[in-house]
Amino acid sequence: MAIDLQSQILSLRRGLLAMGSATERRLELTTRGLVHGDIAAAEEVKSGDNEIDNMEVELESQCMRILALGAPVAHDLRFVLSVVRISSDFERIADLSRGISKKVLRWSTGNGPTEVPGALADMASAARTMFSEVLGALSDEDTECCHEVRRADRRVDALNKEVAAASRKLIQEDVSRTAEAIDMMQIAQRLERIADIATNIAEDVIFLVEGRIARHGE
């Protein structure tokens, strides 16, 4: 059965960007919950996982149909392949956001810090900015922005080391706060992973636009 390839590609593009926007919303809510103690935001992230999962399944189905019936080539083929990877990355970011929000909710019962450390708040902001920028780069097929996202990952890595060092120091100074310190390190690890995934998406956009693999180098 023949399909209208360009119409299907357009529909796929719209679906991918919609999934990206929904993921960005979850990351924004997660940051709000973590940095500002917004419990309602954290609750929304925790309870809203199915939407992203369903979007991923639908996009994968569309990609398989296009590959089977549309015989895409060149840019169209790269786009379909990129959608499979990027939609999976969106789903992983949504999962990581949910994990952070669950920690925030547990903290709200009195098990967390009285104030989120500055380095951890900075990590959340930086990871969120990276994702927002890479989503824009995907929409505009802007490879220059992708290179900026890749460079920004280094700052998140440095902040993660700072959070880890502060957490270890906290344990040494007050062993009763060990659980709190471990939570902070685990949140930082999730934020670092979100930044890494944003970098992967940037590399996929470079592949989409330029037809070259950008991983493991500039």
Helices and strands as residue ranges (DSSP letters): H 5-36, H 39-47, H 49-69, H 74-106, I 107-111, H 118-140, H 143-173, G 175-177, H 178-210
